[in-house]
Amino acid sequence: MTGVRVLVGTRKGGFVLTADGTREKWDVSGPHFAGWEIYHVAGSPADPDRLYASQSSGWFGQIVQRSDDGGLTWAPVGNEFTYAGVPGTHQWYDGTPHPWEFARVWHFEPSATDPDTVLAGVEDAALFRSTDGGATWQELAGLREHGSGPRWQPGAGGMCLHTIVVDPRDPARMHVAISAAGVFRTEDGGASWEPANRGLRSDGIPDEDAEVGHCVHNLAMHPQRPTPSTCRSTGT
Protein backbone atom coordinates (compact mmCIF):
# COMPACT_ATOMS: atom_id res chain seq x y z
CA MET A 1 0.00 0.00 0.00
CA THR A 2 1.30 3.46 -0.92
CA GLY A 3 2.81 5.43 1.94
CA VAL A 4 2.10 9.05 2.83
CA ARG A 5 4.52 11.65 4.18
CA VAL A 6 3.62 15.10 5.52
CA LEU A 7 6.32 17.70 6.19
CA VAL A 8 5.33 20.23 8.85
CA GLY A 9 6.91 23.51 9.93
CA THR A 10 5.82 25.14 13.19
CA ARG A 11 6.99 27.88 15.55
CA LYS A 12 8.52 25.24 17.80
CA GLY A 13 10.31 23.08 15.26
CA GLY A 14 9.79 20.83 12.25
CA PHE A 15 8.12 17.43 12.02
CA VAL A 16 8.00 14.55 9.55
CA LEU A 17 4.75 12.55 9.68
CA THR A 18 4.48 9.20 7.89
CA ALA A 19 1.65 6.69 7.46
CA ASP A 20 0.53 3.93 5.17
CA GLY A 21 -2.21 4.47 2.60
CA THR A 22 -5.02 4.09 5.13
CA ARG A 23 -3.72 7.08 7.17
CA GLU A 24 -5.18 5.54 10.32
CA LYS A 25 -1.92 5.63 12.29
CA TRP A 26 0.86 8.18 11.98
CA ASP A 27 4.50 8.02 13.03
CA VAL A 28 5.85 11.41 14.08
CA SER A 29 9.53 12.33 13.82
CA GLY A 30 10.52 15.54 15.60
CA PRO A 31 10.64 18.18 16.65
CA HIS A 32 13.64 18.88 14.45
CA PHE A 33 15.35 22.18 15.40
CA ALA A 34 13.29 22.33 18.60
CA GLY A 35 12.46 25.86 19.67
CA TRP A 36 13.14 27.38 16.25
CA GLU A 37 10.50 28.72 13.86
CA ILE A 38 10.43 26.53 10.75
CA TYR A 39 8.84 28.55 7.97
CA HIS A 40 8.82 25.73 5.40
CA VAL A 41 9.94 22.14 4.89
CA ALA A 42 9.93 20.79 1.32
CA GLY A 43 10.93 17.49 -0.25
CA SER A 44 12.44 16.94 -3.69
CA PRO A 45 10.17 15.09 -6.15
CA ALA A 46 13.37 13.87 -7.82
CA ASP A 47 14.75 12.35 -4.60
CA PRO A 48 12.36 11.81 -1.66
CA ASP A 49 15.31 11.67 0.76
CA ARG A 50 16.34 15.23 -0.11
CA LEU A 51 14.59 17.77 2.15
CA TYR A 52 15.05 21.52 2.57
CA ALA A 53 14.01 23.48 5.67
CA SER A 54 13.94 27.19 6.49
CA GLN A 55 15.01 27.63 10.11
CA SER A 56 14.46 31.10 11.55
CA SER A 57 14.77 32.99 14.84
CA GLY A 58 14.35 36.62 15.78
CA TRP A 59 17.54 36.28 17.83
CA PHE A 60 19.80 34.06 15.69
CA GLY A 61 18.44 34.89 12.22
CA GLN A 62 17.95 32.58 9.25
CA ILE A 63 19.54 29.19 8.48
CA VAL A 64 18.89 26.91 5.51
CA GLN A 65 19.01 23.25 6.49
CA ARG A 66 19.24 20.22 4.16
CA SER A 67 18.69 16.54 4.76
CA ASP A 68 19.83 13.76 2.44
CA ASP A 69 18.22 10.92 4.39
CA GLY A 70 14.56 11.91 4.66
CA GLY A 71 14.99 14.01 7.79
CA LEU A 72 17.00 11.62 9.98
CA THR A 73 19.94 14.02 9.95
CA TRP A 74 20.32 17.65 8.86
CA ALA A 75 23.16 19.99 7.98
CA PRO A 76 23.22 23.74 7.29
CA VAL A 77 24.01 24.76 3.73
CA GLY A 78 24.38 28.13 2.00
CA ASN A 79 22.66 31.05 3.67
CA GLU A 80 23.84 34.03 1.61
CA PHE A 81 20.92 35.68 -0.17
CA THR A 82 22.26 38.80 -1.84
CA TYR A 83 20.05 40.94 -4.05
CA ALA A 84 21.49 41.51 -7.51
CA GLY A 85 22.70 44.97 -8.43
CA VAL A 86 21.48 47.99 -6.48
CA PRO A 87 18.19 46.87 -4.89
CA GLY A 88 16.69 50.33 -4.41
CA THR A 89 13.60 50.70 -2.24
CA HIS A 90 10.04 49.48 -1.81
CA GLN A 91 7.22 51.04 0.21
CA TRP A 92 7.17 50.64 3.96
CA TYR A 93 3.99 50.23 6.02
CA ASP A 94 3.46 53.99 6.14
CA GLY A 95 4.14 54.44 2.42
CA THR A 96 7.67 55.82 2.81
CA PRO A 97 10.61 54.35 0.84
CA HIS A 98 12.40 51.47 2.57
CA PRO A 99 15.51 49.54 1.44
CA TRP A 100 15.23 45.90 0.42
CA GLU A 101 16.52 43.76 3.28
CA PHE A 102 16.72 39.98 3.41
CA ALA A 103 15.07 38.48 6.51
CA ARG A 104 14.24 34.81 5.89
CA VAL A 105 13.12 32.13 3.44
CA TRP A 106 9.37 31.59 3.36
CA HIS A 107 9.08 28.91 0.69
CA PHE A 108 11.18 26.27 -1.06
CA GLU A 109 10.17 24.78 -4.40
CA PRO A 110 12.50 21.90 -5.38
CA SER A 111 12.85 20.92 -9.03
CA ALA A 112 10.77 18.00 -10.26
CA THR A 113 13.78 16.50 -12.05
CA ASP A 114 16.97 17.56 -10.22
CA PRO A 115 17.36 17.26 -6.41
CA ASP A 116 20.15 19.85 -6.43
CA THR A 117 17.97 22.56 -8.03
CA VAL A 118 15.60 24.44 -5.76
CA LEU A 119 13.83 27.81 -5.78
CA ALA A 120 13.44 29.94 -2.66
CA GLY A 121 10.93 32.71 -2.04
CA VAL A 122 12.21 35.18 0.54
CA GLU A 123 11.39 38.26 2.59
CA ASP A 124 11.86 41.03 1.46
CA ALA A 125 10.09 39.64 -1.58
CA ALA A 126 12.46 38.12 -4.15
CA LEU A 127 13.05 34.81 -5.90
CA PHE A 128 16.34 32.91 -5.62
CA ARG A 129 17.59 29.69 -7.18
CA SER A 130 20.26 27.16 -6.23
CA THR A 131 21.64 24.50 -8.56
CA ASP A 132 24.08 22.97 -6.07
CA GLY A 133 21.80 21.67 -3.36
CA GLY A 134 21.50 24.97 -1.51
CA ALA A 135 25.22 25.67 -1.20
CA THR A 136 24.91 28.93 -3.17
CA TRP A 137 21.95 31.10 -4.18
CA GLN A 138 21.44 33.49 -7.10
CA GLU A 139 18.57 35.93 -7.41
CA LEU A 140 16.22 35.79 -10.40
CA ALA A 141 16.20 39.56 -10.34
CA GLY A 142 13.66 40.06 -13.13
CA LEU A 143 10.85 39.70 -10.59
CA ARG A 144 12.06 42.28 -8.08
CA GLU A 145 13.06 44.59 -10.93
CA HIS A 146 9.57 44.56 -12.38
CA GLY A 147 8.47 48.16 -12.84
CA SER A 148 6.00 47.90 -9.98
CA GLY A 149 8.65 46.83 -7.43
CA PRO A 150 9.05 50.25 -5.77
CA ARG A 151 5.30 50.19 -5.02
CA TRP A 152 5.32 46.81 -3.25
CA GLN A 153 4.41 47.08 0.40
CA PRO A 154 4.56 44.55 3.27
CA GLY A 155 1.47 42.88 4.65
CA ALA A 156 0.97 42.22 8.34
CA GLY A 157 3.46 39.33 8.25
CA GLY A 158 6.08 41.13 6.19
CA MET A 159 6.75 41.56 2.47
CA CYS A 160 7.19 37.89 1.70
CA LEU A 161 7.23 35.72 -1.40
CA HIS A 162 5.38 32.83 0.19
CA THR A 163 4.19 30.69 -2.74
CA ILE A 164 5.90 29.36 -5.88
CA VAL A 165 3.92 27.31 -8.41
CA VAL A 166 5.81 25.71 -11.33
CA ASP A 167 3.94 24.36 -14.35
CA PRO A 168 4.68 20.60 -14.34
CA ARG A 169 4.62 20.53 -18.16
CA ASP A 170 6.74 23.63 -18.68
CA PRO A 171 9.15 24.61 -15.87
CA ALA A 172 9.78 27.96 -17.57
CA ARG A 173 6.21 28.96 -16.64
CA MET A 174 5.85 29.91 -13.00
CA HIS A 175 3.50 31.83 -10.74
CA VAL A 176 4.54 33.44 -7.46
CA ALA A 177 2.46 35.12 -4.75
CA ILE A 178 3.72 38.04 -2.68
CA SER A 179 2.17 39.70 0.36
CA ALA A 180 1.13 42.36 -0.20
CA ALA A 181 1.97 42.85 -3.88
CA GLY A 182 -0.02 40.07 -5.58
CA VAL A 183 0.52 37.32 -8.11
CA PHE A 184 3.12 37.47 -10.88
CA ARG A 185 3.67 35.09 -13.81
CA THR A 186 6.71 34.30 -15.96
CA GLU A 187 6.80 32.33 -19.21
CA ASP A 188 10.57 32.46 -19.67
CA GLY A 189 12.02 30.91 -16.53
CA GLY A 190 12.08 34.10 -14.49
CA ALA A 191 13.73 36.53 -16.90
CA SER A 192 10.57 38.65 -17.19
CA TRP A 193 7.34 38.84 -15.20
CA GLU A 194 3.81 40.20 -15.52
CA PRO A 195 1.16 40.80 -12.84
CA ALA A 196 -1.62 38.18 -12.82
CA ASN A 197 -4.12 39.80 -10.46
CA ARG A 198 -7.21 40.16 -12.62
CA GLY A 199 -10.34 39.35 -10.67
CA LEU A 200 -8.82 39.70 -7.20
CA ARG A 201 -10.33 43.08 -6.36
CA SER A 202 -13.67 43.13 -4.57
CA ASP A 203 -13.92 46.85 -3.80
CA GLY A 204 -14.99 48.09 -7.20
CA ILE A 205 -11.56 49.29 -8.33
CA PRO A 206 -10.92 48.20 -11.96
CA ASP A 207 -8.18 45.62 -12.33
CA GLU A 208 -6.11 47.84 -14.59
CA ASP A 209 -5.96 50.44 -11.80
CA ALA A 210 -4.75 47.91 -9.22
CA GLU A 211 -1.68 46.24 -10.73
CA VAL A 212 -0.24 45.55 -7.26
CA GLY A 213 -1.39 45.79 -3.67
CA HIS A 214 -3.11 42.42 -3.26
CA CYS A 215 -2.52 40.36 -0.12
CA VAL A 216 -2.74 36.91 -1.69
CA HIS A 217 -2.67 34.19 0.95
CA ASN A 218 -2.21 31.08 -1.18
CA LEU A 219 -1.95 29.90 -4.76
CA ALA A 220 -2.65 26.54 -6.40
CA MET A 221 -2.60 25.21 -9.95
CA HIS A 222 -5.08 22.76 -11.44
CA PRO A 223 -3.07 19.51 -11.75
CA GLN A 224 -4.61 18.48 -15.09
CA ARG A 225 -4.88 21.94 -16.65
CA PRO A 226 -1.80 23.94 -15.60
CA THR A 227 -2.54 26.99 -17.76
CA PRO A 228 -2.43 30.64 -16.61
CA SER A 229 -6.22 30.78 -16.39
CA THR A 230 -6.42 27.85 -13.95
CA CYS A 231 -4.01 29.14 -11.30
CA ARG A 232 -6.33 30.12 -8.47
CA SER A 233 -5.56 32.36 -5.52
CA THR A 234 -7.16 33.33 -2.24
CA GLY A 235 -6.75 36.70 -0.58
CA THR A 236 -7.86 40.32 -0.64
C-alpha positions in Angstrom: 0.0 0.0 0.0 1.3 3.5 -0.9 2.8 5.4 1.9 2.1 9.1 2.8 4.5 11.7 4.2 3.6 15.1 5.5 6.3 17.7 6.2 5.3 20.2 8.8 6.9 23.5 9.9 5.8 25.1 13.2 7.0 27.9 15.6 8.5 25.2 17.8 10.3 23.1 15.3 9.8 20.8 12.2 8.1 17.4 12.0 8.0 14.6 9.5 4.8 12.5 9.7 4.5 9.2 7.9 1.6 6.7 7.5 0.5 3.9 5.2 -2.2 4.5 2.6 -5.0 4.1 5.1 -3.7 7.1 7.2 -5.2 5.5 10.3 -1.9 5.6 12.3 0.9 8.2 12.0 4.5 8.0 13.0 5.9 11.4 14.1 9.5 12.3 13.8 10.5 15.5 15.6 10.6 18.2 16.6 13.6 18.9 14.5 15.4 22.2 15.4 13.3 22.3 18.6 12.5 25.9 19.7 13.1 27.4 16.3 10.5 28.7 13.9 10.4 26.5 10.8 8.8 28.5 8.0 8.8 25.7 5.4 9.9 22.1 4.9 9.9 20.8 1.3 10.9 17.5 -0.2 12.4 16.9 -3.7 10.2 15.1 -6.1 13.4 13.9 -7.8 14.8 12.4 -4.6 12.4 11.8 -1.7 15.3 11.7 0.8 16.3 15.2 -0.1 14.6 17.8 2.2 15.0 21.5 2.6 14.0 23.5 5.7 13.9 27.2 6.5 15.0 27.6 10.1 14.5 31.1 11.5 14.8 33.0 14.8 14.4 36.6 15.8 17.5 36.3 17.8 19.8 34.1 15.7 18.4 34.9 12.2 18.0 32.6 9.3 19.5 29.2 8.5 18.9 26.9 5.5 19.0 23.2 6.5 19.2 20.2 4.2 18.7 16.5 4.8 19.8 13.8 2.4 18.2 10.9 4.4 14.6 11.9 4.7 15.0 14.0 7.8 17.0 11.6 10.0 19.9 14.0 10.0 20.3 17.6 8.9 23.2 20.0 8.0 23.2 23.7 7.3 24.0 24.8 3.7 24.4 28.1 2.0 22.7 31.0 3.7 23.8 34.0 1.6 20.9 35.7 -0.2 22.3 38.8 -1.8 20.0 40.9 -4.1 21.5 41.5 -7.5 22.7 45.0 -8.4 21.5 48.0 -6.5 18.2 46.9 -4.9 16.7 50.3 -4.4 13.6 50.7 -2.2 10.0 49.5 -1.8 7.2 51.0 0.2 7.2 50.6 4.0 4.0 50.2 6.0 3.5 54.0 6.1 4.1 54.4 2.4 7.7 55.8 2.8 10.6 54.4 0.8 12.4 51.5 2.6 15.5 49.5 1.4 15.2 45.9 0.4 16.5 43.8 3.3 16.7 40.0 3.4 15.1 38.5 6.5 14.2 34.8 5.9 13.1 32.1 3.4 9.4 31.6 3.4 9.1 28.9 0.7 11.2 26.3 -1.1 10.2 24.8 -4.4 12.5 21.9 -5.4 12.9 20.9 -9.0 10.8 18.0 -10.3 13.8 16.5 -12.1 17.0 17.6 -10.2 17.4 17.3 -6.4 20.1 19.9 -6.4 18.0 22.6 -8.0 15.6 24.4 -5.8 13.8 27.8 -5.8 13.4 29.9 -2.7 10.9 32.7 -2.0 12.2 35.2 0.5 11.4 38.3 2.6 11.9 41.0 1.5 10.1 39.6 -1.6 12.5 38.1 -4.1 13.0 34.8 -5.9 16.3 32.9 -5.6 17.6 29.7 -7.2 20.3 27.2 -6.2 21.6 24.5 -8.6 24.1 23.0 -6.1 21.8 21.7 -3.4 21.5 25.0 -1.5 25.2 25.7 -1.2 24.9 28.9 -3.2 21.9 31.1 -4.2 21.4 33.5 -7.1 18.6 35.9 -7.4 16.2 35.8 -10.4 16.2 39.6 -10.3 13.7 40.1 -13.1 10.9 39.7 -10.6 12.1 42.3 -8.1 13.1 44.6 -10.9 9.6 44.6 -12.4 8.5 48.2 -12.8 6.0 47.9 -10.0 8.6 46.8 -7.4 9.1 50.3 -5.8 5.3 50.2 -5.0 5.3 46.8 -3.3 4.4 47.1 0.4 4.6 44.5 3.3 1.5 42.9 4.6 1.0 42.2 8.3 3.5 39.3 8.2 6.1 41.1 6.2 6.7 41.6 2.5 7.2 37.9 1.7 7.2 35.7 -1.4 5.4 32.8 0.2 4.2 30.7 -2.7 5.9 29.4 -5.9 3.9 27.3 -8.4 5.8 25.7 -11.3 3.9 24.4 -14.3 4.7 20.6 -14.3 4.6 20.5 -18.2 6.7 23.6 -18.7 9.2 24.6 -15.9 9.8 28.0 -17.6 6.2 29.0 -16.6 5.9 29.9 -13.0 3.5 31.8 -10.7 4.5 33.4 -7.5 2.5 35.1 -4.8 3.7 38.0 -2.7 2.2 39.7 0.4 1.1 42.4 -0.2 2.0 42.9 -3.9 0.0 40.1 -5.6 0.5 37.3 -8.1 3.1 37.5 -10.9 3.7 35.1 -13.8 6.7 34.3 -16.0 6.8 32.3 -19.2 10.6 32.5 -19.7 12.0 30.9 -16.5 12.1 34.1 -14.5 13.7 36.5 -16.9 10.6 38.7 -17.2 7.3 38.8 -15.2 3.8 40.2 -15.5 1.2 40.8 -12.8 -1.6 38.2 -12.8 -4.1 39.8 -10.5 -7.2 40.2 -12.6 -10.3 39.3 -10.7 -8.8 39.7 -7.2 -10.3 43.1 -6.4 -13.7 43.1 -4.6 -13.9 46.8 -3.8 -15.0 48.1 -7.2 -11.6 49.3 -8.3 -10.9 48.2 -12.0 -8.2 45.6 -12.3 -6.1 47.8 -14.6 -6.0 50.4 -11.8 -4.8 47.9 -9.2 -1.7 46.2 -10.7 -0.2 45.6 -7.3 -1.4 45.8 -3.7 -3.1 42.4 -3.3 -2.5 40.4 -0.1 -2.7 36.9 -1.7 -2.7 34.2 0.9 -2.2 31.1 -1.2 -1.9 29.9 -4.8 -2.6 26.5 -6.4 -2.6 25.2 -10.0 -5.1 22.8 -11.4 -3.1 19.5 -11.7 -4.6 18.5 -15.1 -4.9 21.9 -16.6 -1.8 23.9 -15.6 -2.5 27.0 -17.8 -2.4 30.6 -16.6 -6.2 30.8 -16.4 -6.4 27.9 -14.0 -4.0 29.1 -11.3 -6.3 30.1 -8.5 -5.6 32.4 -5.5 -7.2 33.3 -2.2 -6.8 36.7 -0.6 -7.9 40.3 -0.6 
